Amino acid sequence: MTCFKLDCVLFDLDGTLVDTAPDLIACLNRTLTAHGYAAVNEAEVKPCISLGALAMIKQAVADADQDRQNQLLEFMLDCYQNNIAEHSRFFSGIYETLETIESLGLKWGVVTNKRERFTLPLMDALKLTERAACVISGDTTANSKPHPEPMLAACRQAAVRPENCVYIGDASHDIAAGKNANMKTLAAVYGYLKDGDQPENWGADALIEHPHQLQKWIQATLCH
């Protein structure tokens, strides 16, 4: 593996850094049952999480009209804001990976399409806010991923250059965003992949099947 000057590791949030599925799905099911719909199982909607709460609702109640879906969305988001980190947890190995990154003197941060009203309280609840060099949400900039604007905003906030960053995410738009900003990219195939996803065709520099593999990739890539 060719080394390069790595200064900062940037993470997608849901499905990459944190397993937020338990809280999101719990709030979706509270929403559905409160409005007379049957609850859904995790396998049905988990692959939709990377596309946002509305995608989860559309998957759960595909026959509902747009106004009804928007009503459900508002209820679900209010529920989620009040239960932001009841059951969400780091993916196995992520906490140790962050410690490794910090011990190597590297910066790390988050670039997510999640709105700030959810991103910032979640980061606080997990005690990550003070540790992150940058936190960019879906509404921090005018454009969200796969547009490069949030990626470049993260670099400005962390005071690093895009070509000295690697971005890891579990969706094709994550890899596209990193590549559009001239970053190295890693596909988190342990995340919320959808049926039919082919991460090997996303153009990422590597596929990461477990966070421990990310540690090894970072250490192998650093120029000593």
C-alpha positions in Angstrom: 0.0 0.0 0.0 1.4 3.4 -1.0 1.8 5.8 1.9 0.4 9.3 1.9 0.4 12.2 4.3 -2.7 11.5 6.4 -3.8 14.2 8.7 -7.5 13.6 9.4 -9.9 10.7 9.3 -13.5 11.7 8.5 -16.5 9.5 9.4 -20.1 9.3 8.2 -22.2 9.1 11.4 -25.1 6.6 11.1 -24.0 3.2 10.0 -20.3 4.0 10.1 -19.3 5.6 13.4 -22.4 4.9 15.5 -25.1 2.2 15.3 -28.1 4.4 15.5 -30.5 1.9 14.1 -32.1 0.8 17.5 -33.2 4.4 18.3 -34.3 5.2 14.8 -36.3 2.0 14.4 -37.9 2.3 17.9 -39.1 5.8 17.0 -40.4 4.7 13.7 -42.4 1.9 15.3 -43.8 4.3 18.0 -44.8 6.6 15.1 -46.5 3.8 13.1 -48.4 2.3 16.1 -49.5 5.7 17.3 -51.1 6.3 13.8 -52.7 2.9 13.4 -50.1 1.1 11.4 -48.3 -2.2 12.2 -44.8 -2.0 13.5 -42.0 -3.1 11.1 -39.1 -5.4 11.8 -35.5 -4.2 11.8 -34.5 -6.0 8.6 -37.2 -4.2 6.6 -36.0 -0.7 7.2 -32.4 -0.8 8.5 -31.0 -0.6 4.9 -32.9 2.7 4.4 -31.3 4.5 7.3 -28.5 6.0 5.2 -31.1 7.6 3.0 -32.9 9.3 6.0 -36.0 9.0 8.1 -38.4 9.8 5.2 -37.0 6.8 3.3 -37.7 4.6 6.3 -41.3 5.8 6.5 -41.8 5.3 2.7 -40.5 1.8 3.1 -42.8 1.1 6.1 -46.0 2.7 4.6 -45.5 2.8 0.9 -49.2 3.2 0.2 -49.6 6.4 2.3 -49.8 9.7 0.4 -47.2 12.4 0.7 -49.1 14.5 3.2 -49.5 11.5 5.5 -45.9 10.5 5.1 -44.8 14.0 6.1 -47.1 13.9 9.1 -45.5 10.6 10.2 -42.0 12.1 9.5 -42.7 15.1 11.9 -43.9 12.8 14.6 -41.0 10.4 14.2 -38.4 13.2 14.2 -39.8 14.7 17.4 -39.7 11.3 19.0 -36.1 10.8 17.9 -35.0 14.2 19.1 -36.3 13.2 22.6 -34.7 9.8 22.5 -31.5 10.5 20.6 -29.2 8.1 22.4 -31.3 5.6 24.4 -29.9 2.6 22.6 -27.4 3.9 20.0 -23.9 2.7 20.5 -20.5 2.6 18.8 -20.0 -0.2 16.4 -17.7 -2.8 17.9 -14.1 -1.6 17.6 -14.9 2.1 16.8 -14.0 3.5 20.2 -10.6 1.8 20.1 -10.2 3.0 16.5 -10.7 6.6 17.7 -8.2 6.1 20.5 -5.7 4.8 17.9 -6.3 7.8 15.6 -5.7 10.2 18.5 -2.6 8.3 19.7 -1.1 8.7 16.3 -1.5 12.5 16.5 -4.2 12.5 13.8 -7.4 14.5 13.8 -10.8 13.0 13.2 -14.3 14.4 12.5 -17.8 13.7 11.3 -19.5 14.6 8.0 -23.1 13.4 7.9 -26.4 14.2 6.1 -28.1 14.0 9.5 -29.5 17.4 10.5 -27.8 19.5 13.2 -30.7 19.2 15.6 -29.9 15.5 15.8 -26.2 15.3 15.1 -25.0 17.7 17.8 -27.1 16.2 20.7 -26.0 12.7 19.6 -22.3 13.7 19.6 -22.8 15.3 23.0 -24.5 12.2 24.4 -21.6 10.0 23.3 -19.1 12.5 24.6 -17.5 13.0 21.2 -18.0 16.8 20.7 -14.8 17.9 22.4 -12.7 15.2 20.7 -13.8 15.8 17.1 -11.9 18.3 15.0 -15.0 19.0 12.9 -18.7 18.2 12.8 -20.6 18.9 9.6 -24.3 18.1 9.4 -26.6 17.8 6.4 -27.8 21.4 6.9 -24.5 22.9 7.9 -23.8 23.8 4.3 -26.1 24.7 1.4 -25.4 21.3 -0.2 -25.2 17.8 1.4 -23.4 14.7 0.2 -22.6 13.6 -2.4 -21.7 17.3 -3.1 -18.2 18.1 -2.0 -19.2 21.3 -0.1 -19.7 19.6 3.3 -16.4 17.7 2.9 -14.5 20.9 2.2 -16.3 22.6 5.1 -15.0 19.8 7.3 -11.4 20.5 6.1 -11.7 24.2 6.8 -13.0 23.5 10.3 -10.3 20.9 11.0 -7.6 23.0 9.3 -6.5 20.2 7.0 -6.3 19.8 3.2 -8.7 17.4 1.4 -5.9 15.4 -0.1 -4.6 14.6 3.4 -7.9 13.2 4.5 -9.7 9.8 4.3 -13.5 9.6 4.4 -15.3 6.4 5.5 -18.9 5.8 4.9 -21.5 3.0 4.3 -23.3 4.4 1.3 -22.4 5.1 -2.3 -23.0 8.8 -1.9 -20.4 8.9 0.9 -17.7 7.5 -1.4 -18.8 9.9 -4.2 -18.6 12.9 -1.8 -15.1 12.0 -0.7 -13.9 11.4 -4.2 -15.5 14.7 -5.3 -13.4 16.5 -2.7 -10.2 14.7 -3.7 -10.0 12.6 -0.5 -9.1 8.9 0.0 -12.3 6.9 0.6 -13.2 3.7 2.4 -16.5 1.8 2.2 -17.8 0.7 5.6 -19.4 -2.6 4.5 -20.3 -3.4 8.1 -22.8 -0.6 8.0 -26.4 -0.2 6.7 -26.0 -1.6 3.1 -29.1 -2.1 1.0 -29.9 -5.2 -1.0 -28.3 -4.7 -4.4 -25.5 -2.5 -3.1 -22.2 -3.3 -4.7 -19.6 -1.4 -2.6 -16.8 -3.0 -4.6 -18.0 -0.9 -7.5 -18.2 2.4 -5.7 -14.6 3.3 -6.4 -13.4 3.4 -2.8 -9.7 2.9 -2.0 -10.6 -0.1 0.2 -13.5 -2.0 1.7 -13.6 -2.0 5.5 -15.5 -5.1 6.9 -14.8 -4.2 10.6 -13.5 -1.1 12.4 -10.3 -2.9 13.5 -9.5 -3.2 9.8 -9.7 0.6 9.6 -7.0 0.8 12.3 -4.7 -1.5 10.2 -5.4 0.5 7.0 -4.5 3.8 8.8 -1.3 2.4 10.2 -0.3 0.8 6.9 -0.9 4.0 5.0 0.9 6.5 7.2 4.3 7.7 5.8 6.9 7.1 8.5 
